[in-house]
Amino acid sequence: MRSERDFLGEVYLPDKAYYGVQTLRAVTNFSITGHRLCREFITALALIKKASANANMKTCLLSETVGRAIVQAADEIMAGKWHDQFVVDPIQGGAGTSMNMNANEVIANRAIEILDGLKGDYQLISPNSHVNMSQSTNDVIPTAIRIATVRKAAKLNRELAALAESFDEKAAQFRQVVKVGRTHLQDAVPITLGQEFKAYADALGRCIRRLEQAAAGLKEINMGATAVGTGLNAEPRYIEEVVRQINFLTGDQYAPAANLVDATQNTDALAGFSGALKVCAVTLSKIANDLRILASGPRCGINELYLPALQPGSSIMPGKVNPVIPELVNQVAFQVIGNDQAVTMAAEAGQLELNVMEPVLAYNLFNSLRILTNAVNAFNYKCIQGIQANKERCRENVERSLGILTALTPHIGYENASLLAKEALQTAKPLRQLLLEKKMMTVEQLEAILSPEEMTKPGIAGKEYMALACRTGSTLNGHCQQTPD
């Protein structure tokens, strides 16, 4: 054991611990979620500490000996070492001071070791005076949240792009599969399964663009703002240099906020990004709902799709298989929507010069990014790529549907079509049979009008065929579809 002291008194820590007195106090005070800081956030904190040390050395505020030791310790953390020493709970009071000090203390004690000192010898390297030089929790934590969010968002967008590509591939595979379209959960005009899947792909494309735009808004950071945005204790040369160092280390293009006071007070950009995540979750949930409906059955439902069978679906009903991945996507979407509400409340709850609710904001934002990324991956590789069309069922439903009457209306008139629909419902006879029995159409005319290509594209189905019939004197039940020469 070793002892450390702050202005509140003395505490004892395990000698092997790289964290220090302020971290231990936070662990004692904030035992809330049972979770620790995520890897990307820890890495972002270390990156900021390295960038700050480099900037402080370049502006001659920090000695090369101390600065290089801090940089080496930060490099080790960025490489994945010492993450077990970040022990504070993600939800905490103090606007993230405990997170910042956890990083400061781990880096300081490791840098002390690099200089052959003993942990806790803060006369050699101080967590506050050296590692936190020219900084405050109030610029470090918001910047770390943004860097971690941008990196997590890039991973999510890669998964979304792969999912959209899978939907595009299925759209091409199913382009000739004609099925019943449905509005209000009632039969509507025909559509191809490929058209439905292409719509899903395009909706996901909008999600990707929306997230990219929202992430771009996070690249304005408040490093150098220090406590309230005035930049007290941060040299102007440091403020310029630390952003340059962050860009070098991230390979990205961050910019200093035009108004550091505004950037320290407000978290609207993070709330906006969370809103984009919510919309993405809503879109994914809607798609999952559609797939569950289309795959319902197999004997007594719609059964137009076959989803991959992943596991037995019941502990009591033999042979039952459930749509577990779409159900998973629905539940993740519900959680993301709830997380967004927490982010919204946290963004609203800032007062005056600082939003002290950023820990819970970051916790929910990171949770949304993590679970949504995992859900999109599962949706793609465990569901969408293995989906098959039940072509026979799709064809059967189209034949039985009254929706095809819409394609016939321009040729036989709305009134006749309505009477046919009523009779078909009363007699349970197929529309084709009734049309032929009443000699309202020939087989050739029906095939021309009700062909998949005609019913699933813009225009009047069978227009060219019926125009030819008019010109040759073969009218259709008194209707002649006129077309310009």
LINVEN-V577175 format. One record per residue. BURIAL is # if it has 9 or more other C-alpha atoms within 8 Angstrom, else .. Layout:
# LINVEN-V577175
BURIAL
BURIAL
This chain:
# LINVEN-V577175
.
.
#
#
#
.
.
.
.
.
.
#
#
.
.
.
.
#
#
#
#
#
#
#
.
#
#
.
.
#
.
.
.
.
.
#
#
.
.
#
#
#
#
#
#
#
#
#
#
#
#
#
#
#
#
#
#
.
#
.
.
#
.
.
.
#
#
#
#
#
#
#
#
#
#
#
#
#
.
.
.
#
#
.
#
#
#
#
#
#
#
#
#
.
#
#
.
#
#
#
#
#
#
#
#
#
#
#
#
#
#
#
#
#
.
.
#
.
#
#
#
#
.
.
#
#
#
#
.
#
#
#
#
#
#
#
#
#
#
#
#
#
#
#
#
#
#
#
#
#
#
#
#
.
#
#
#
.
#
#
#
#
#
#
#
#
#
#
.
#
#
.
.
#
#
#
#
#
#
#
#
#
.
.
.
.
#
#
#
#
#
#
#
#
#
#
#
#
.
#
#
#
#
#
#
.
#
#
.
#
#
#
.
#
#
.
.
#
#
#
#
#
#
#
#
#
#
#
#
#
#
.
.
#
.
.
.
#
#
#
#
#
#
.
#
#
#
.
.
.
.
.
.
#
.
#
#
.
.
#
#
.
#
#
#
#
#
.
#
#
#
#
#
#
#
#
#
#
#
#
#
#
#
#
#
.
#
#
#
.
#
#
.
#
#
#
.
.
.
.
.
#
#
#
#
#
#
.
.
.
.
#
#
.
.
.
.
.
.
.
#
.
#
.
#
#
#
#
#
#
.
#
#
#
#
#
#
.
#
#
.
#
#
#
.
#
#
.
.
#
.
.
#
#
#
#
#
#
#
#
#
#
#
#
#
#
#
#
#
#
#
#
#
.
#
#
#
#
#
#
#
#
#
#
#
#
#
.
#
#
.
.
#
#
#
.
#
#
#
.
#
#
#
#
#
#
#
#
#
#
#
#
#
.
.
#
#
.
.
#
#
.
#
#
.
.
.
.
#
#
#
.
.
#
#
#
.
.
.
#
#
.
.
.
#
#
.
#
#
#
.
.
.
#
#
#
.
.
.
.
#
#
#
.
#
#
#
.
#
#
.
.
.
.
#
#
.
.
#
#
#
.
.
.
.
